[in-house]
Amino acid sequence: MSHGIPAILHLMLADDQILFCRVSAVLVGELRNCLHLYKKWSGQHMSKEKSFIFGARNASEEKFEDLGTIIGVGRPPHVLNYLGHKL
């Protein structure tokens, strides 16, 4: 590495994405629309079998089930790790 250039601390694979938004049906719907446009433009699509919805601890499980239905994914079956961090 060159002097003065920040070190790389985390490197995501080109096809890994973590998307964030507030716990809102409207915003999750917009996120779904963005993913649809991305698929249309790039030809790539989200693997729903490998995708999960996570959220704040203060939101109900029922709320996340509703939001997951909007975007077409479910809650993870167990605690997941990504780059050594629990999700």
Secondary structure as GFF3:
##gff-version 3
##sequence-region A 1 87
A	DSSP	alpha_helix	25	42	.	.	.	ID=ss1
A	DSSP	alpha_helix	61	71	.	.	.	ID=ss2
A	DSSP	beta_strand	81	82	.	.	.	ID=ss3
A	DSSP	beta_strand	85	86	.	.	.	ID=ss4
###
